[in-house]
Amino acid sequence: QLFRLLFVSAKREDQILTLIIPGVSIPMSQMIYILTTLTLNAFFHEFGHAIAAVRDSVHIHGCGIMVLWFWLAAFVDFSTHSLNQASPIKRLRIFAAGSWHNLILALICLLLFHQRSYLLYPMYYQDDSGVMVTQVTDPILSSHVRPGDIVRSVNGRLISHLDEWDKVFQEHERLIASNGSAVGLRNRYCHRLSDSELIEKDCCENTLESNSMLCWTKSTENLEDQSFLFCKEPKKIVQQTTKYCTGKLDCQPDEDCVGLYGYDRRMIFSILIESRSRPVLYLGYPSQLYWSVLVSEYKPRWFW
């Protein structure tokens, strides 16, 4: 999932140089994969230097591994005298051997990645039934979404493959980045409001507190108008909605376009899981949900 996010799913115009900052741009749960990759890459790099030195008869005192700060690193100890006696072309070959071996390793990994469907075929299969949950890191969400669940749709959008799962969250993140909020893009619902619903506004006084009742507002020219705020359980809005909307004109004459009020960039995600009649509702940031629920388009042929 980390590989797909960085190299596969993003469009060319959306690709930018991003610093890998643990806990900021990359979740801490992904750091084990990054550190493991860097460690193996370092071993392969130094192994290349050692092989090239032996091939060109340059003496090495030794090679091995060491602990550098918080992870393992590899090294090769060349004989300075023997290295200086070598011809320039041999020294160049030795110095470039590490990067050359890294390039070969990257090409092998890329080839294996693109052939993964054939390599995994004996144990896993792919179909259009949705993506399978492999891990849930959010302790609250884990009681509703479990490993092995098949996700069929998110916010009404059918999820058949991993590309569609990635695209849902990328679109929401781009919308938030451009508008500064989560207003729009399947975050508003056509809903029939009664006058009595507009009376209840207690939950709107502090929208940051955990509450089963969320604060909503009607889509009008002035979205900040306090007279259009009301409290209601999100499941009653989402499950009774007839369609998503961006404004009143998208709904029936007796319906209003309603959306969350005062929740910064958090959004409601409606996750429909196979064999369940009602969706799982999640209130949070798109990136938070994306990294909390890890999915795969490969489903095991057998469950042990």
Salt bridges, closest charged atoms under 4 A:
ASP14 OD2 - ARG174 NH1 3.17
ASP56 OD1 - ARG55 NH1 3.25
ASP56 OD1 - ARG93 NH2 2.93
ASP127 OD1 - LYS299 NZ 2.89
ASP128 OD1 - HIS161 NE2 2.72
ASP149 OD2 - ARG276 NH2 2.95
ASP163 OD1 - ARG4 NH2 1.97
ASP166 OD2 - ARG4 NE 3.27
GLU171 OE1 - ARG157 NH1 2.91
GLU197 OE2 - HIS191 NE2 3.99
GLU197 OE2 - LYS232 NZ 2.30
GLU233 OE2 - LYS236 NZ 3.64
ASP254 OD2 - ARG192 NE 2.83
GLU255 OE2 - ARG192 NH1 3.44
ASP256 OD1 - LYS218 NZ 3.89
ASP256 OD1 - LYS248 NZ 3.70
GLU274 OE2 - ARG152 NH1 3.73
GLU297 OE2 - ARG116 NH2 3.80
GLU297 OE1 - HIS161 ND1 3.95
